[in-house]
Amino acid sequence: MEQLLNNAFFWQKLDTLLFTLDYNKVRGEGDEHPKYPNLVYPVEYGYLVDPDKDGVVVAKAFRGSASNRRSDQIILCVDILQKDMDVKILMGCTEEEQMKVLEFLNQTAFQKTVLIRRGDETPQWAMDD
């Protein structure tokens, strides 16, 4: 069952998205949240947009200090104030930056998150396709 949970093909598709989308910075490292000034962004934050669809936002992303746009992690967020759930992509984040983003997103009682790391196993069922 583990092989169905985190396989190489998911991350390959995510890499393709990151390669084809534009990144628009919204907040810089050290910027305060516009509604909650006590929340300070630990790394750059922005949106991935589709340039072929008039800038439609595809995903939210945190961008770390590494120069690449590769993502080895995604974060799932549940927010009971907003009554929603979303995915945030971590691009080029070091281990330390990953932990800072998790701490940033989990510091209120209203929002909680989990980190999912890139897997590299290809499930057997995919080998038969």
C-alpha contacts under 8 A as a table, 3 or more apart, distances in Angstrom:
res1	aa1	res2	aa2	distance
1	M	4	L	5.52
1	M	5	L	6.99
2	E	5	L	5.28
2	E	6	N	7.10
3	Q	6	N	6.13
3	Q	7	N	6.14
3	Q	121	E	6.81
3	Q	122	T	7.11
3	Q	123	P	5.17
4	L	7	N	6.44
4	L	123	P	6.56
6	N	10	F	7.33
6	N	118	R	7.08
6	N	119	G	5.36
6	N	120	D	7.80
6	N	121	E	7.52
7	N	10	F	5.87
7	N	11	W	7.13
7	N	118	R	7.94
7	N	119	G	5.53
7	N	120	D	5.98
7	N	121	E	5.21
7	N	122	T	5.34
7	N	123	P	6.52
8	A	11	W	5.34
8	A	12	Q	6.13
8	A	118	R	7.83
8	A	119	G	6.02
8	A	120	D	4.77
8	A	121	E	5.50
8	A	122	T	5.32
9	F	12	Q	4.88
9	F	13	K	6.24
9	F	122	T	7.02
10	F	13	K	5.30
10	F	14	L	6.34
11	W	14	L	4.88
11	W	15	D	6.08
11	W	72	D	7.98
11	W	118	R	6.67
11	W	119	G	7.67
12	Q	15	D	5.07
12	Q	16	T	6.34
13	K	16	T	5.03
13	K	17	L	6.36
14	L	17	L	5.06
14	L	18	L	6.27
14	L	71	S	7.73
15	D	18	L	5.10
15	D	19	F	6.17
15	D	70	R	6.46
15	D	71	S	7.06
16	T	19	F	5.09
16	T	20	T	6.31
17	L	20	T	5.26
17	L	21	L	5.99
18	L	21	L	5.47
18	L	22	D	7.84
18	L	48	L	7.77
18	L	69	R	6.74
18	L	70	R	7.32
19	F	69	R	7.71
20	T	50	D	7.70
21	L	48	L	5.91
21	L	49	V	5.57
21	L	50	D	5.18
21	L	51	P	6.67
22	D	48	L	5.53
22	D	49	V	5.23
22	D	50	D	6.36
22	D	51	P	6.52
23	Y	46	G	6.77
23	Y	47	Y	5.73
23	Y	48	L	4.61
23	Y	49	V	6.34
24	N	46	G	5.39
24	N	47	Y	5.25
24	N	48	L	6.39
24	N	49	V	7.34
25	K	28	G	7.33
25	K	44	E	7.04
25	K	45	Y	5.96
25	K	46	G	4.22
25	K	47	Y	6.61
26	V	44	E	7.76
26	V	45	Y	5.78
26	V	46	G	4.62
26	V	47	Y	7.26
27	R	31	D	6.03
27	R	41	Y	7.38
27	R	44	E	5.72
27	R	45	Y	5.10
27	R	46	G	6.52
28	G	31	D	5.44
28	G	41	Y	7.03
28	G	43	V	6.54
28	G	44	E	4.37
28	G	45	Y	6.37
29	E	40	V	7.88
29	E	41	Y	5.38
29	E	42	P	5.30
29	E	43	V	4.20
29	E	44	E	4.71
29	E	45	Y	7.70
30	G	40	V	5.58
30	G	41	Y	5.19
30	G	42	P	5.96
30	G	43	V	7.13
31	D	40	V	5.58
31	D	41	Y	5.50
32	E	36	Y	7.25
32	E	37	P	5.01
32	E	38	N	6.88
32	E	39	L	5.77
32	E	40	V	4.45
32	E	41	Y	6.26
33	H	36	Y	5.16
33	H	37	P	5.27
33	H	38	N	7.43
33	H	39	L	5.51
33	H	40	V	6.10
33	H	41	Y	7.08
34	P	37	P	6.35
36	Y	39	L	5.72
37	P	40	V	6.98
39	L	104	F	7.14
40	V	104	F	7.52
41	Y	44	E	6.91
41	Y	45	Y	7.51
41	Y	101	V	7.87
41	Y	104	F	7.09
42	P	97	E	7.33
42	P	100	K	6.05
42	P	101	V	6.22
42	P	104	F	7.09
43	V	62	F	6.50
43	V	63	R	6.29
43	V	64	G	5.83
43	V	65	S	7.96
43	V	97	E	7.10
43	V	101	V	7.35
44	E	62	F	5.70
44	E	63	R	5.15
44	E	64	G	6.65
45	Y	60	K	7.65
45	Y	61	A	5.81
45	Y	62	F	4.50
45	Y	63	R	6.08
46	G	60	K	5.95
46	G	61	A	5.39
46	G	62	F	6.45
46	G	63	R	7.73
47	Y	57	V	6.36
47	Y	58	V	7.39
47	Y	59	A	5.81
47	Y	60	K	4.53
47	Y	61	A	5.72
48	L	57	V	5.89
48	L	58	V	5.59
48	L	59	A	5.17
48	L	60	K	6.12
48	L	61	A	6.87
49	V	55	G	5.05
49	V	56	V	5.29
49	V	57	V	4.39
49	V	58	V	5.36
49	V	59	A	7.19
50	D	53	K	5.46
50	D	54	D	6.91
50	D	55	G	5.06
50	D	56	V	5.41
50	D	57	V	6.60
50	D	58	V	6.68
51	P	54	D	5.74
51	P	55	G	5.08
51	P	56	V	7.50
52	D	55	G	7.14
53	K	56	V	5.71
57	V	60	K	7.84
59	A	87	V	7.18
59	A	88	K	6.66
59	A	89	I	7.33
60	K	87	V	7.10
60	K	88	K	5.01
60	K	89	I	6.33
61	A	88	K	5.19
61	A	89	I	4.52
61	A	90	L	5.72
61	A	91	M	6.96
62	F	88	K	7.19
62	F	89	I	6.24
62	F	90	L	4.90
62	F	91	M	6.15
62	F	93	C	7.94
62	F	101	V	7.91
63	R	69	R	7.96
63	R	90	L	6.07
63	R	91	M	4.84
63	R	92	G	6.02
63	R	93	C	6.44
64	G	90	L	7.41
64	G	91	M	6.10
64	G	92	G	4.88
64	G	93	C	4.08
64	G	94	T	6.77
64	G	97	E	6.56
65	S	92	G	6.26
65	S	93	C	6.21
65	S	94	T	7.24
66	A	92	G	4.56
66	A	93	C	6.25
66	A	94	T	7.20
67	S	92	G	6.48
68	N	91	M	7.35
68	N	92	G	5.53
69	R	91	M	5.17
69	R	92	G	5.64
70	R	91	M	5.48
70	R	92	G	5.83
71	S	74	I	7.43
71	S	89	I	6.78
71	S	90	L	5.62
71	S	91	M	4.57
71	S	92	G	6.28
71	S	93	C	7.95
71	S	118	R	7.85
72	D	90	L	7.10
72	D	91	M	7.30
72	D	92	G	7.89
72	D	117	R	5.80
72	D	118	R	4.78
73	Q	89	I	6.54
73	Q	90	L	5.56
73	Q	91	M	7.72
73	Q	115	L	6.64
73	Q	116	I	5.47
73	Q	117	R	4.45
73	Q	118	R	5.70
74	I	87	V	6.76
74	I	88	K	5.74
74	I	89	I	4.57
74	I	90	L	5.75
74	I	115	L	5.95
74	I	116	I	5.35
74	I	117	R	6.72
75	I	87	V	5.62
75	I	88	K	5.06
75	I	89	I	6.32
75	I	90	L	7.51
75	I	113	T	6.42
75	I	114	V	5.58
75	I	115	L	4.59
75	I	116	I	6.12
76	L	85	M	7.24
76	L	86	D	5.93
76	L	87	V	4.72
76	L	88	K	6.50
76	L	113	T	5.44
76	L	114	V	5.44
76	L	115	L	6.64
76	L	116	I	7.82
77	C	85	M	5.41
77	C	86	D	5.32
77	C	87	V	6.21
77	C	88	K	7.61
77	C	111	Q	6.86
77	C	112	K	5.86
77	C	113	T	4.39
77	C	114	V	6.83
78	V	83	K	7.74
78	V	84	D	6.09
78	V	85	M	4.44
78	V	86	D	6.80
78	V	111	Q	5.59
78	V	112	K	5.57
78	V	113	T	6.32
79	D	82	Q	5.51
79	D	83	K	5.68
79	D	84	D	5.56
79	D	85	M	6.20
79	D	110	F	5.73
79	D	111	Q	4.27
79	D	112	K	6.71
80	I	83	K	4.60
80	I	84	D	6.76
80	I	110	F	5.43
80	I	111	Q	6.39
81	L	110	F	6.08
81	L	111	Q	7.76
90	L	93	C	6.15
90	L	98	Q	7.60
93	C	96	E	7.83
93	C	97	E	5.49
93	C	98	Q	5.94
94	T	97	E	5.07
94	T	98	Q	6.15
95	E	98	Q	5.09
95	E	99	M	6.42
96	E	99	M	5.26
96	E	100	K	6.31
97	E	100	K	4.97
97	E	101	V	6.15
98	Q	101	V	5.22
98	Q	102	L	6.28
99	M	102	L	5.05
99	M	103	E	6.14
100	K	103	E	5.07
100	K	104	F	6.04
101	V	104	F	4.96
101	V	105	L	6.14
102	L	105	L	5.22
102	L	106	N	6.00
102	L	113	T	7.09
102	L	114	V	7.71
102	L	115	L	7.59
103	E	106	N	5.20
103	E	107	Q	5.97
104	F	107	Q	5.68
105	L	108	T	7.45
105	L	111	Q	6.93
105	L	112	K	6.75
105	L	113	T	6.66
106	N	109	A	7.54
106	N	111	Q	6.11
106	N	112	K	5.01
106	N	113	T	6.20
107	Q	111	Q	7.79
108	T	111	Q	5.88
108	T	112	K	7.67
109	A	112	K	7.39
122	T	126	A	6.74
122	T	127	M	7.36
123	P	126	A	5.48
123	P	127	M	6.86
124	Q	127	M	5.15
124	Q	128	D	6.90
125	W	128	D	5.56
125	W	129	D	7.20
126	A	129	D	5.47
